[in-house]
Amino acid sequence: PRFLVEYCPLLRNLSLANNELSVIPPALGVLRSLASIDLRGNPQRGIRPGILDRNATEILSYLRGRMNEEELRGLEAKVAGASLPAKDPSSSAEDNTAAAEGEKRVEELKKSIEEVTMQLNNVHLTEAKKYAMKKTLRMHKAALIKEERRNKGR
């Protein structure tokens, strides 16, 4: 669990149900970003089943309460440090290049969507060709949405 705490501090969902866990580590309580946690169905005897049926916030609070203050502070410091990625000074140039490439890709996709749309307006197309072109158009639109989301995240 310490690796989980250190390397996955922003984990949102965790399901360890029915995994034959004999002990549920209290260190999991430090993962405050968890929106859901399922620990039911394990043969452990340290936590009553009624507690495991509660919501994630209550389970995490219970687990934190089972840790001593020193251990809790140490793990929370690791989570806080791990959730803030170190910024590499050379990465800003790489980010700018990636952003420029992303914008170029968006423009190419918009142009291809426009071309396919124009071709679809041709009245002399067979039904099979129209079907194929509509499929291509949908694929280009999906790629455009994906690329725009990727660019927005940069």
MDTraj code that builds the backbone (N, CA, C; nanometers):
import mdtraj as md
import numpy as np

residues = "PRO ARG PHE LEU VAL GLU TYR CYS PRO LEU LEU ARG ASN LEU SER LEU ALA ASN ASN GLU LEU SER VAL ILE PRO PRO ALA LEU GLY VAL LEU ARG SER LEU ALA SER ILE ASP LEU ARG GLY ASN PRO GLN ARG GLY ILE ARG PRO GLY ILE LEU ASP ARG ASN ALA THR GLU ILE LEU SER TYR LEU ARG GLY ARG MET ASN GLU GLU GLU LEU ARG GLY LEU GLU ALA LYS VAL ALA GLY ALA SER LEU PRO ALA LYS ASP PRO SER SER SER ALA GLU ASP ASN THR ALA ALA ALA GLU GLY GLU LYS ARG VAL GLU GLU LEU LYS LYS SER ILE GLU GLU VAL THR MET GLN LEU ASN ASN VAL HIS LEU THR GLU ALA LYS LYS TYR ALA MET LYS LYS THR LEU ARG MET HIS LYS ALA ALA LEU ILE LYS GLU GLU ARG ARG ASN LYS GLY ARG".split()
xyz = np.array([
    [0.0804, -0.1206, 0.0000],
    [0.0000, 0.0000, 0.0000],
    [0.0848, 0.1271, 0.0000],
    [0.2044, 0.1208, 0.0522],
    [0.2879, 0.2412, 0.0528],
    [0.3204, 0.2833, -0.0901],
    [0.3453, 0.1865, -0.1780],
    [0.3711, 0.2211, -0.3171],
    [0.2470, 0.2831, -0.3797],
    [0.1329, 0.2307, -0.3462],
    [0.0075, 0.2845, -0.3967],
    [-0.0097, 0.4285, -0.3508],
    [0.0221, 0.4543, -0.2262],
    [0.0104, 0.5880, -0.1700],
    [0.1098, 0.6829, -0.2373],
    [0.2320, 0.6352, -0.2612],
    [0.3354, 0.7207, -0.3181],
    [0.3167, 0.7441, -0.4673],
    [0.2808, 0.6408, -0.5413],
    [0.2775, 0.6511, -0.6865],
    [0.1398, 0.6770, -0.7456],
    [0.0354, 0.6641, -0.6674],
    [-0.1009, 0.6874, -0.7168],
    [-0.1779, 0.7787, -0.6227],
    [-0.1247, 0.8960, -0.5906],
    [-0.1904, 0.9811, -0.4913],
    [-0.3228, 1.0394, -0.5398],
    [-0.3462, 1.0384, -0.6698],
    [-0.4694, 1.0962, -0.7239],
    [-0.5683, 0.9886, -0.7687],
    [-0.5495, 0.8684, -0.7197],
    [-0.6376, 0.7563, -0.7531],
    [-0.7813, 0.7897, -0.7146],
    [-0.8765, 0.7635, -0.8041],
    [-1.0169, 0.7981, -0.7801],
    [-1.1004, 0.6789, -0.7349],
    [-1.0743, 0.5607, -0.7913],
    [-1.1541, 0.4420, -0.7586],
    [-1.0605, 0.3259, -0.7260],
    [-1.0944, 0.2522, -0.6209],
    [-1.0134, 0.1376, -0.5823],
    [-1.1066, 0.0245, -0.5416],
    [-1.0938, -0.0884, -0.6105],
    [-1.1735, -0.2052, -0.5760],
    [-1.0800, -0.3207, -0.5429],
    [-1.0792, -0.3576, -0.4174],
    [-1.0017, -0.4725, -0.3708],
    [-1.0962, -0.5787, -0.3156],
    [-1.2177, -0.5782, -0.3635],
    [-1.3183, -0.6730, -0.3160],
    [-1.2803, -0.8151, -0.3554],
    [-1.3048, -0.9076, -0.2629],
    [-1.2849, -1.0512, -0.2875],
    [-1.1439, -1.0843, -0.3355],
    [-1.0447, -1.0282, -0.2698],
    [-0.9052, -1.0512, -0.3076],
    [-0.8272, -1.1315, -0.2044],
    [-0.8967, -1.1944, -0.1117],
    [-0.8312, -1.2771, -0.0101],
    [-0.7325, -1.1974, 0.0746],
    [-0.7623, -1.0710, 0.0992],
    [-0.6769, -0.9887, 0.1848],
    [-0.7016, -1.0254, 0.3304],
    [-0.5949, -1.0634, 0.3999],
    [-0.6098, -1.0967, 0.5413],
    [-0.5988, -0.9720, 0.6284],
    [-0.5386, -0.8663, 0.5738],
    [-0.5240, -0.7398, 0.6458],
    [-0.5524, -0.6261, 0.5483],
    [-0.6291, -0.5291, 0.5926],
    [-0.6518, -0.4084, 0.5125],
    [-0.5642, -0.2996, 0.5732],
    [-0.4656, -0.2528, 0.4987],
    [-0.3692, -0.1580, 0.5540],
    [-0.4316, -0.0212, 0.5816],
    [-0.4103, 0.0318, 0.7002],
    [-0.4628, 0.1641, 0.7327],
    [-0.4049, 0.2747, 0.6445],
    [-0.2889, 0.2497, 0.5840],
    [-0.2248, 0.3505, 0.4979],
    [-0.3150, 0.3917, 0.3818],
    [-0.4095, 0.3074, 0.3442],
    [-0.5034, 0.3434, 0.2373],
    [-0.5850, 0.4672, 0.2745],
    [-0.5992, 0.4935, 0.4026],
    [-0.6765, 0.6084, 0.4486],
    [-0.6186, 0.7421, 0.4063],
    [-0.4931, 0.7433, 0.3665],
    [-0.4269, 0.8673, 0.3250],
    [-0.4705, 0.9083, 0.1841],
    [-0.5246, 0.8160, 0.1074],
    [-0.5667, 0.8449, -0.0305],
    [-0.6997, 0.9200, -0.0307],
    [-0.6959, 1.0462, 0.0046],
    [-0.8177, 1.1268, 0.0164],
    [-0.8861, 1.1538, -0.1174],
    [-0.8152, 1.1311, -0.2266],
    [-0.8745, 1.1553, -0.3584],
    [-0.9713, 1.0444, -0.4001],
    [-0.9746, 0.9351, -0.3249],
    [-1.0628, 0.8237, -0.3607],
    [-1.2099, 0.8636, -0.3493],
    [-1.2813, 0.8461, -0.4580],
    [-1.4250, 0.8721, -0.4573],
    [-1.5015, 0.7446, -0.4223],
    [-1.4393, 0.6294, -0.4532],
    [-1.5021, 0.5027, -0.4157],
    [-1.3935, 0.4023, -0.3791],
    [-1.4252, 0.3229, -0.2801],
    [-1.3339, 0.2179, -0.2363],
    [-1.4196, 0.0980, -0.1956],
    [-1.3841, -0.0189, -0.2475],
    [-1.4589, -0.1403, -0.2156],
    [-1.3610, -0.2435, -0.1610],
    [-1.3754, -0.2739, -0.0340],
    [-1.2878, -0.3685, 0.0343],
    [-1.3640, -0.4905, 0.0840],
    [-1.4893, -0.5036, 0.0451],
    [-1.5742, -0.6122, 0.0963],
    [-1.5327, -0.7478, 0.0394],
    [-1.5684, -0.8513, 0.1129],
    [-1.5473, -0.9873, 0.0656],
    [-1.4093, -1.0432, 0.0930],
    [-1.3309, -0.9755, 0.1739],
    [-1.1983, -1.0250, 0.2087],
    [-1.2047, -1.0937, 0.3456],
    [-1.1181, -1.1932, 0.3681],
    [-1.1255, -1.2684, 0.4942],
    [-1.0624, -1.1971, 0.6138],
    [-1.0329, -1.0713, 0.6038],
    [-0.9728, -0.9965, 0.7145],
    [-1.0685, -0.9899, 0.8317],
    [-1.0158, -0.9722, 0.9517],
    [-1.0996, -0.9667, 1.0708],
    [-1.0799, -0.8360, 1.1481],
    [-0.9979, -0.7446, 1.0935],
    [-0.9675, -0.6217, 1.1647],
    [-1.0737, -0.5141, 1.1532],
    [-1.1558, -0.5202, 1.0502],
    [-1.2572, -0.4165, 1.0274],
    [-1.3935, -0.4842, 1.0116],
    [-1.4899, -0.4374, 1.0881],
    [-1.6247, -0.4961, 1.0804],
    [-1.6847, -0.4736, 0.9410],
    [-1.7629, -0.5685, 0.8917],
    [-1.8264, -0.5542, 0.7608],
    [-1.9147, -0.4296, 0.7499],
    [-1.9761, -0.3881, 0.8590],
    [-2.0606, -0.2689, 0.8566],
    [-1.9833, -0.1438, 0.8199],
    [-1.8595, -0.1374, 0.8619],
    [-1.7758, -0.0219, 0.8271],
    [-1.7405, -0.0260, 0.6796],
    [-1.7136, -0.1443, 0.6264],
    [-1.6769, -0.1582, 0.4853],
    [-1.7937, -0.1291, 0.3919],
    [-1.9161, -0.1278, 0.4456],
    [-2.0340, -0.0954, 0.3650],
    [-2.0590, 0.0550, 0.3562],
    [-1.9830, 0.1343, 0.4285],
    [-2.0012, 0.2798, 0.4288],
    [-1.9430, 0.3426, 0.3036],
    [-1.9615, 0.4754, 0.2912],
    [-1.9069, 0.5447, 0.1734],
    [-1.7561, 0.5617, 0.1881],
    [-1.6908, 0.6019, 0.0785],
    [-1.5449, 0.6110, 0.0744],
    [-1.4903, 0.7062, 0.1795],
    [-1.5527, 0.8210, 0.1989],
    [-1.5034, 0.9193, 0.2954],
    [-1.5001, 0.8609, 0.4359],
    [-1.6045, 0.7900, 0.4733],
    [-1.6102, 0.7316, 0.6072],
    [-1.5097, 0.6179, 0.6249],
    [-1.4925, 0.5367, 0.5211],
    [-1.3950, 0.4264, 0.5287],
    [-1.2538, 0.4833, 0.5420],
    [-1.2219, 0.5842, 0.4610],
    [-1.0881, 0.6435, 0.4659],
    [-1.0619, 0.7089, 0.6009],
    [-1.1628, 0.7756, 0.6540],
    [-1.1495, 0.8376, 0.7855],
    [-1.1237, 0.7312, 0.8916],
    [-1.1963, 0.6207, 0.8847],
    [-1.1770, 0.5105, 0.9789],
    [-1.0342, 0.4563, 0.9697],
    [-0.9864, 0.4364, 0.8454],
    [-0.8517, 0.3831, 0.8267],
    [-0.7452, 0.4799, 0.8796],
    [-0.7648, 0.6107, 0.8549],
    [-0.6701, 0.7095, 0.9080],
    [-0.6685, 0.7071, 1.0603],
    [-0.7842, 0.6854, 1.1202],
    [-0.7944, 0.6796, 1.2652],
    [-0.7207, 0.5621, 1.3263],
    [-0.6892, 0.4627, 1.2478],
    [-0.6169, 0.3451, 1.2972],
    [-0.4660, 0.3627, 1.2900],
    [-0.4199, 0.4773, 1.2379],
    [-0.2759, 0.5036, 1.2259],
    [-0.2313, 0.5976, 1.3371],
    [-0.1039, 0.5878, 1.3776],
    [-0.0533, 0.6836, 1.4752],
    [-0.0205, 0.8150, 1.4036],
    [-0.0151, 0.9231, 1.4771],
    [0.0014, 1.0577, 1.4199],
    [0.1276, 1.0716, 1.3364],
    [0.2370, 1.0160, 1.3841],
    [0.3647, 1.0286, 1.3134],
    [0.3597, 0.9604, 1.1769],
    [0.3064, 0.8393, 1.1753],
    [0.2948, 0.7646, 1.0503],
    [0.1996, 0.8357, 0.9547],
    [0.0897, 0.8869, 1.0077],
    [-0.0085, 0.9578, 0.9261],
    [0.0533, 1.0819, 0.8625],
    [0.1243, 1.1620, 0.9404],
    [0.1882, 1.2833, 0.8859],
    [0.2902, 1.2483, 0.7785],
    [0.3695, 1.1427, 0.8020],
    [0.4704, 1.1013, 0.7045],
    [0.4094, 1.0595, 0.5719],
    [0.3036, 0.9797, 0.5782],
    [0.2384, 0.9351, 0.4547],
    [0.1673, 1.0498, 0.3834],
    [0.1033, 1.1376, 0.4596],
    [0.0358, 1.2513, 0.3968],
    [0.1363, 1.3437, 0.3291],
    [0.2554, 1.3566, 0.3844],
    [0.3600, 1.4375, 0.3212],
    [0.4038, 1.3734, 0.1895],
    [0.4142, 1.2397, 0.1896],
    [0.4511, 1.1700, 0.0659],
    [0.3445, 1.1889, -0.0406],
    [0.2178, 1.1799, -0.0012],
    [0.1081, 1.1986, -0.0964],
    [0.1101, 1.3402, -0.1508],
    [0.1295, 1.4378, -0.0652],
    [0.1324, 1.5773, -0.1089],
    [0.2483, 1.6007, -0.2043],
    [0.3641, 1.5426, -0.1748],
    [0.4801, 1.5583, -0.2625],
    [0.4632, 1.4854, -0.3937],
    [0.4017, 1.3693, -0.3917],
    [0.3850, 1.2911, -0.5138],
    [0.2789, 1.3486, -0.6052],
    [0.1819, 1.4193, -0.5501],
    [0.0746, 1.4717, -0.6346],
    [0.1144, 1.5998, -0.7057],
    [0.2285, 1.6600, -0.6688],
    [0.2776, 1.7792, -0.7374],
    [0.3958, 1.7389, -0.8240],
    [0.3762, 1.7245, -0.9557],
    [0.4846, 1.6798, -1.0413],
    [0.5950, 1.7854, -1.0503],
    [0.7179, 1.7372, -1.0552],
    [0.8309, 1.8284, -1.0705],
    [0.8318, 1.8832, -1.2120],
    [0.8569, 2.0115, -1.2248],
    [0.8553, 2.0769, -1.3543],
    [0.9971, 2.0827, -1.4074],
    [1.0210, 2.0209, -1.5199],
    [1.1503, 2.0215, -1.5858],
    [1.1604, 2.1483, -1.6692],
    [1.2667, 2.2272, -1.6547],
    [1.2762, 2.3520, -1.7302],
    [1.2780, 2.3302, -1.8803],
    [1.3323, 2.2177, -1.9266],
    [1.3373, 2.1935, -2.0709],
    [1.2018, 2.1489, -2.1246],
    [1.1086, 2.1164, -2.0357],
    [0.9801, 2.0651, -2.0820],
    [0.8920, 2.1733, -2.1424],
    [0.9168, 2.3016, -2.1122],
    [0.8313, 2.4056, -2.1686],
    [0.8510, 2.4164, -2.3198],
    [0.9735, 2.3984, -2.3684],
    [0.9974, 2.3993, -2.5132],
    [0.9292, 2.2797, -2.5775],
    [0.9360, 2.1634, -2.5082],
    [0.8697, 2.0439, -2.5590],
    [0.7182, 2.0635, -2.5602],
    [0.6653, 2.1294, -2.4578],
    [0.5218, 2.1567, -2.4512],
    [0.4790, 2.2461, -2.5666],
    [0.5582, 2.3485, -2.5968],
    [0.5254, 2.4392, -2.7072],
    [0.5267, 2.3660, -2.8399],
    [0.6253, 2.2779, -2.8594],
    [0.6326, 2.2003, -2.9830],
    [0.5127, 2.1075, -2.9944],
    [0.4795, 2.0407, -2.8860],
    [0.3647, 1.9493, -2.8858],
    [0.2350, 2.0251, -2.9113],
    [0.2223, 2.1445, -2.8527],
    [0.1022, 2.2248, -2.8738],
    [0.0906, 2.2672, -3.0200],
    [0.2034, 2.3072, -3.0808],
    [0.2026, 2.3478, -3.2215],
    [0.1644, 2.2302, -3.3116],
    [0.2197, 2.1124, -3.2816],
    [0.1854, 1.9926, -3.3595],
    [0.0381, 1.9581, -3.3422],
    [-0.0129, 1.9730, -3.2209],
    [-0.1538, 1.9461, -3.1952],
    [-0.2443, 2.0397, -3.2726],
    [-0.2098, 2.1668, -3.2750],
    [-0.2892, 2.2643, -3.3510],
    [-0.2846, 2.2336, -3.5004],
    [-0.1684, 2.1937, -3.5487],
    [-0.1543, 2.1581, -3.6906],
    [-0.2441, 2.0388, -3.7236],
    [-0.2444, 1.9402, -3.6345],
    [-0.3281, 1.8208, -3.6542],
    [-0.4764, 1.8577, -3.6546],
    [-0.5172, 1.9499, -3.5662],
    [-0.6567, 1.9950, -3.5616],
    [-0.6952, 2.0594, -3.6946],
    [-0.6078, 2.1438, -3.7475],
    [-0.6360, 2.2095, -3.8757],
    [-0.6466, 2.1083, -3.9891],
    [-0.5578, 2.0073, -3.9894],
    [-0.5633, 1.9031, -4.0926],
    [-0.6953, 1.8259, -4.0840],
    [-0.7363, 1.7942, -3.9624],
    [-0.8617, 1.7198, -3.9451],
    [-0.9818, 1.8030, -3.9897],
    [-0.9822, 1.9322, -3.9563],
    [-1.0930, 2.0178, -3.9993],
    [-1.0993, 2.0252, -4.1504],
    [-0.9834, 2.0330, -4.2151],
    [-0.9792, 2.0396, -4.3614],
    [-1.0307, 1.9092, -4.4221],
    [-0.9892, 1.7944, -4.3657],
    [-1.0350, 1.6666, -4.4208],
    [-1.1848, 1.6472, -4.3977],
    [-1.2364, 1.6940, -4.2850],
    [-1.3807, 1.6857, -4.2593],
    [-1.4561, 1.7677, -4.3616],
    [-1.4054, 1.8863, -4.3918],
    [-1.4701, 1.9724, -4.4916],
    [-1.4685, 1.9067, -4.6300],
    [-1.3553, 1.8443, -4.6655],
    [-1.3449, 1.7776, -4.7958],
    [-1.4427, 1.6610, -4.8073],
    [-1.4494, 1.5785, -4.7044],
    [-1.5395, 1.4630, -4.7072],
    [-1.6845, 1.5102, -4.7119],
    [-1.7162, 1.6155, -4.6380],
    [-1.8523, 1.6699, -4.6394],
    [-1.8895, 1.7178, -4.7792],
    [-1.7963, 1.7834, -4.8457],
    [-1.8216, 1.8308, -4.9823],
    [-1.8437, 1.7124, -5.0775],
    [-1.7641, 1.6073, -5.0621],
    [-1.7783, 1.4899, -5.1473],
    [-1.9116, 1.4202, -5.1235],
    [-1.9600, 1.4239, -5.0008],
    [-2.0882, 1.3615, -4.9697],
    [-2.2050, 1.4316, -5.0393],
    [-2.1873, 1.5564, -5.0759],
    [-2.2925, 1.6315, -5.1438],
    [-2.3068, 1.5916, -5.2907],
    [-2.2163, 1.5094, -5.3406],
    [-2.2229, 1.4619, -5.4787],
    [-2.3430, 1.3683, -5.4937],
    [-2.4326, 1.4005, -5.5859],
    [-2.5552, 1.3220, -5.6029],
    [-2.5327, 1.1906, -5.6765],
    [-2.4149, 1.1718, -5.7345],
    [-2.3878, 1.0518, -5.8141],
    [-2.3158, 0.9427, -5.7353],
    [-2.3199, 0.9479, -5.6044],
    [-2.2541, 0.8470, -5.5225],
    [-2.3456, 0.7267, -5.5012],
    [-2.2856, 0.6087, -5.4995],
    [-2.3639, 0.4888, -5.4674],
    [-2.3888, 0.4870, -5.3164],
    [-2.4847, 0.4073, -5.2749],
    [-2.5159, 0.3970, -5.1329],
    [-2.3956, 0.3431, -5.0545],
    [-2.3254, 0.2479, -5.1124],
    [-2.2088, 0.1910, -5.0465],
    [-2.1005, 0.2977, -5.0269],
    [-2.0782, 0.3789, -5.1276],
    [-1.9773, 0.4851, -5.1192],
    [-2.0201, 0.5901, -5.0158],
    [-2.1487, 0.6242, -5.0123],
    [-2.1988, 0.7195, -4.9125],
    [-2.1774, 0.6656, -4.7715],
    [-2.2065, 0.5371, -4.7546],
    [-2.1883, 0.4742, -4.6243],
    [-2.0422, 0.4816, -4.5811],
    [-1.9526, 0.4475, -4.6736],
    [-1.8095, 0.4500, -4.6429],
    [-1.7626, 0.5918, -4.6109],
    [-1.8125, 0.6886, -4.6836],
    [-1.7707, 0.8271, -4.6614],
    [-1.8262, 0.8801, -4.5292],
    [-1.9489, 0.8418, -4.4961],
    [-2.0056, 0.8831, -4.3673],
    [-1.9255, 0.8235, -4.2521],
    [-1.8820, 0.6997, -4.2690],
    [-1.8007, 0.6354, -4.1664],
    [-1.6676, 0.7087, -4.1515],
    [-1.6072, 0.7430, -4.2640],
    [-1.4817, 0.8190, -4.2610],
    [-1.5028, 0.9537, -4.1934],
    [-1.6135, 1.0181, -4.2250],
    [-1.6446, 1.1481, -4.1655],
    [-1.6577, 1.1358, -4.0133],
    [-1.7279, 1.0329, -3.9669],
    [-1.7427, 1.0124, -3.8221],
    [-1.6079, 0.9867, -3.7546],
    [-1.5234, 0.9108, -3.8215],
    [-1.3917, 0.8820, -3.7650],
    [-1.3068, 1.0092, -3.7553],
    [-1.3130, 1.0929, -3.8600],
    [-1.2384, 1.2192, -3.8574],
    [-1.2926, 1.3126, -3.7493],
    [-1.4232, 1.3155, -3.7324],
    [-1.4815, 1.4010, -3.6283],
    [-1.4416, 1.3527, -3.4893],
    [-1.4404, 1.2217, -3.4693],
    [-1.3987, 1.1673, -3.3407],
    [-1.2514, 1.1986, -3.3134],
    [-1.1684, 1.1871, -3.4164],
    [-1.0257, 1.2194, -3.4015],
    [-1.0080, 1.3677, -3.3703],
    [-1.0896, 1.4513, -3.4321],
    [-1.0831, 1.5951, -3.4069],
    [-1.1179, 1.6261, -3.2615],
    [-1.2243, 1.5663, -3.2124],
    [-1.2646, 1.5879, -3.0727],
    [-1.1535, 1.5416, -2.9779],
    [-1.0965, 1.4261, -3.0061],
    [-0.9895, 1.3719, -2.9226],
    [-0.8683, 1.4652, -2.9225],
    [-0.8308, 1.5131, -3.0391],
    [-0.7148, 1.6021, -3.0499],
    [-0.7411, 1.7353, -2.9809],
    [-0.8622, 1.7889, -2.9951],
    [-0.8952, 1.9149, -2.9279],
    [-0.8909, 1.8984, -2.7764],
    [-0.9377, 1.7856, -2.7260],
    [-0.9316, 1.7606, -2.5816],
    [-0.7872, 1.7471, -2.5353],
    [-0.7071, 1.6799, -2.6151],
    [-0.5658, 1.6633, -2.5810],
    [-0.4966, 1.7999, -2.5779],
    [-0.5273, 1.8844, -2.6755],
    [-0.4668, 2.0177, -2.6797],
    [-0.5129, 2.1036, -2.5617],
    [-0.6380, 2.0869, -2.5232],
    [-0.6916, 2.1639, -2.4117],
    [-0.6212, 2.1281, -2.2815],
    [-0.5777, 2.0013, -2.2697],
    [-0.5095, 1.9554, -2.1504],
    [-0.3645, 2.0011, -2.1408],
    [-0.3097, 2.0526, -2.2504],
    [-0.1681, 2.0950, -2.2498],
    [-0.1499, 2.2310, -2.1938],
])
top = md.Topology()
chain = top.add_chain()
for i, resn in enumerate(residues, 1):
    res = top.add_residue(resn, chain, resSeq=i)
    for name in ("N", "CA", "C"):
        top.add_atom(name, md.element.get_by_symbol(name[0]), res)
traj = md.Trajectory(xyz[None], top)
